[in-house]
Amino acid sequence: MPSITAVCLVIFALACAALAVLTIRLQRSRQAVFNGGVLLAMAFAVAAALPILSRLPWAELAEEASDQALAAIQLLHAAYVILTL
């Protein structure tokens, strides 16, 4: 995977995380969740990600994601076994 794609994915993930925090903050303060600014930012994030997503090697990405998920499950299982001793 080229480094520019990884950097762009990190930026996209950070933008999505910021939007999630903003949405949670608006929801807790009882304001409208999807106001114009949030929708506009989401639209820009999706528009910026579309060219990147078409160039990703999806098979390698899926394999890496499944390996990471398996490692996370094994880590949680080990933590559970240690905590229940």
Number of C-alpha atoms within 10 A of each C-alpha: 10 8 8 10 15 13 11 15 15 12 14 17 14 12 16 16 12 13 17 13 12 15 18 13 13 15 13 11 10 9 11 11 16 13 11 10 9 15 13 12 15 15 12 12 17 14 11 13 17 10 10 15 14 9 11 14 10 11 9 11 12 11 11 12 12 12 12 12 12 12 12 12 12 12 12 12 12 12 11 11 10 9 8 7 5
